[in-house]
Amino acid sequence: MLLIKASRKDFIWSFFAYGLSIGSNILVLPFIFFFLPLNEVGLWFTFLSISMLANLVDFGLSPSILRNTSYLWSGAEEIKSKGITSSFKKGKPNLKLLTNLVDISRKIYLLIAVFVLVLTLSIGTLYVYKVASDINTSYLLSSWFIFSLGIFLNIAFNFWTPLLKGIGEIKHSQQALVYSKLVFITISIILLYFSLGLIGVACAYTLSGFILRLVSKFYFLKSLNKINLQLTLSIFKKLDMNLFSKLWFNSWRLGVVSLGAYAILQSNILLCSYFFGLEVTASYGLVIQIFAVTSALSMTPYQTYLPEFNQALSFKDFHAAKRIIILSARSCWLIFTTISILIVLLLPQLANKYTETNLLISQSMLVFISIYLFLETNHSMFSGFIASENKIPFMNSAILSGLGVITSSLILINYTNLGIWSLLISPAVVQLIYNNWVWPLYIFKRYKFNIGNFLGINNA
């Protein structure tokens, strides 16, 4: 039987890779601050926010591919639009459906990548030119066009990563991530040193994304070869529309949720650059990037356990599923709280010392951000456990919350004197009204948990 089991090495590589994945943007920051003027630093954060928005255009296909790959690897004889099939041949991967899944993923992602490239080179170019009109035009556009190419390549080959994770190859998926981020850090520093500025960082971003997908593909095919499975792929093969419709049923809902999450967490960087300027965005973006690393690290146990959790649900092993939920939550809470305390205490001094500029985010703001992003990370994790059941009940609340954050941010910016606080208060309040507590409570009721189970007082 091909059981998916998270090993100690999986966790070690996952912590290193997830931290390095988002942390790579922070590790190069001292060099970016040193070699680039502050307005270009703010522009780089704007680039990153646009790339995050562009990557959402896959509309939830990535988690759907991961989840269904786990099902097929566990022997599922069919993929359902909603819920999990009860028809399994345990330990025997469904090669036929897996081949169709890879074929569909490859073609759909290429179409999405072309669509995104058109958007970034049209609307994206107009926006970047608007917020950075004081930067040399040829230099600005060269940086942006290279960065847009990187976005295209990242999306076009993005499907290999969830396929690799879906078969339980967590260590190899994280190794691929580490290799790509090391390329990004190394090339960025070298090209910054040779005075290529944003063009150099954009080149590093483009190359690192391509390396990630290439290595993920290599490891995925290698894993299949170990058990004598061979994929037969053809670009001329007719698309399996029945399988695609089943994937799309919940994928578009997850995509809407992702757009809502972007509006809640990242759209304010774009609003910041538009209303408060690139220098303020440099400070705000720095803080958001650091807390993004914190969130990624705290979600590492959840992400590492996810393929195993999917398989536990497939086999209806709810005892194992409950154990994974408890372990993931405990780890998430401990990691996020510990790192947040260090950020609040140390970041202002470190930023002022090493960036030769004042951090425009106060310590009280850092405390506020840490609290609302802890709640955000927590409910995102519990929502992920719900999605593993192939159900997306939180789509409508994600839409309303995303619109609520953007609307309330604009109102506070234009009709109050709160300044940067406007971008902090709006997502915190909107999320606290509903999402922060509803979805964790859903899991508590679904699995008959109480808080004592998570604190080690009572057995689940």
Residue, then its C-alpha position, 0 to 999 in steps of 0.5 A: m500500500l502506498l501510504i502517504k506519511a509525513s517524515r521528520k525529514d519532510f518537516i525539516w525541509s518544509f520549515f527551511a523551504y517555507g521560511l526561505s520561500i517568502g524569506s528570500n525576499i527579506l534576505v535580499l532586502p539589506f542589499i536592495f536597501f543598500f543598492l536601490p533608492l527608497n522609491e525603487v524599494g517601494l516599487w519592488f514591493t508593488f511588483l511582488s503584490i502584483s505577482m501575487l495577484a497574477n498567481l491567483v488567476d489559476f482560480g484554485l486549480s493548484p489546491s484542487i490538483l494537490r487534493n485530487t492527486s492525493y486521492l488518485w495516488s491512494g487508489a481513487e477510481e473516480i474524481k467527484s465534483k463535491g465530496i470524496t469518492s468511496s470507491f478505492k483500490k488501496g495502494k494502487p495509483n490510478l495511472k489513467l486518471l493521473t495522466n489525464l489530470v497532468d494533461i489537463s493541468r499542463k494545458i489549462y495553466l498555459l492558457i492562464a499564463v498567456f491570459v495573465l501575460v496580456l494583463t500584466l503587459s497592458i493594465g499592469t504596465l499602466y499601473v506601474y507607470k502611474v505609481a512610478s512616474d518619477i523613475n526613468t521610463s526605459y529602466l522602469l519598463s525593462s524591469w517590469f517586462i522581465f518581471s512579467l515574463g517571470i510571472f508568465l513562466n511561473i504560472a505556465f509550469n506551476f502545476w508540477t508543484p501540487l502534483l509532486k506534493g499530492i503524491g506525498e513527496i514533501k521533501h523533494s517538493q521543498q528541496a526544489l523550492v530551496y534550490s530556486k530561492l537560493v538561485f533568487i538570492t544569489i543572482s539578485i545580490i550579484l546583479l545588484y552589485f553590478s548595478l543592474g538594480l531592479i532589472g537584476v532582481a527581476c531577472a533573478y525572480t524569473l530564473s528562480g521560478f523556472i528552476l522551481r518548476l523544472v526541478s519539481k517536474f524532475y522529482f515527480l517523474k522520478s517518483l513514478n519511475k520508482i514504482n514502474l509507472q510511466l506517464t504518456l502525455s501528448i499536446f495533441k491529446k483531446l482535453d478530458m472535459n468531464l474531468f475538467s468540469k469536476l476539477w472546476f466545480n470547486s476550483w473556481r470557488l477556491g479561486v474566488v476565496s483566494l481573490g478575497a484573501y488577496a484583497i484582505l492581505q495584499s491589496n492594501i500594499l497597492l493602495c499604500s503605494y497609490f495614496f501614501g507613496l513608495e517610501v511609506t510602502a517600503s516600510y509597510g511592505l517590509v512589515i507585511q513581508i516579515f509577517a508573511v514569513t511568520s505565517a508561512l513558517s507557522m503553517t508549515p506543519y499544516q502544509t506538510y501534513l496536508p497530503e497525509f490528511n487528504q489520504a486519511l479522509s480518503f480512507k475515512d480514518f477520522h482518528a488520524a485526521k483529528r490527530i493531524i488537525i490538533l498537531s497542526a494547530r498547536s504548532c501553528w499557534l506556538i510558532f506564530t506567537t513566538i516569532s511575533i514577539l521577537i518581531v515586535l521587540l526587535l524589528p524597529q531597532l534592526a530596521n533603523k540600524y541596517t536600512e539607514t532609514n526610519l521604520l514608518i511602522s510604530q511598535s503599537m502598529l506591529v502589535f496590532i498587525s501580529i494579532y490580526l494576522f494571527l487570527e487570519t493565519n489560524h482561520s486560513m488553516f481551519s478553512g484548508f481542513i474544510a477544503s480537504e473534504n472537497k467542500i468550499p462553504f466559505m466562498n461567499s464570506a470571502i467575497l464579502s470580506g474582500l470587498g469590505v476590506i477594500t471599501s473600508s480602507l478607501i473610506l478610512i483613507n479618504y474621510t479620516n486622518l488615520g493615515i497608515w492605520s487605515l490599512l491596518i484597521s480595515p482588514a482586522v475589523v472586517q475579518l473579526i466580524y465573521n471569518n476569524w471565528v466561524w471556520p475554526l468553530y466549524i471544524f470544532k463542531r465537525y470533529k467534536f473538538n473542545i479547546g482542551n483537546f488542543l491544550g493537551i488537557n483532554n484526549a480527542 
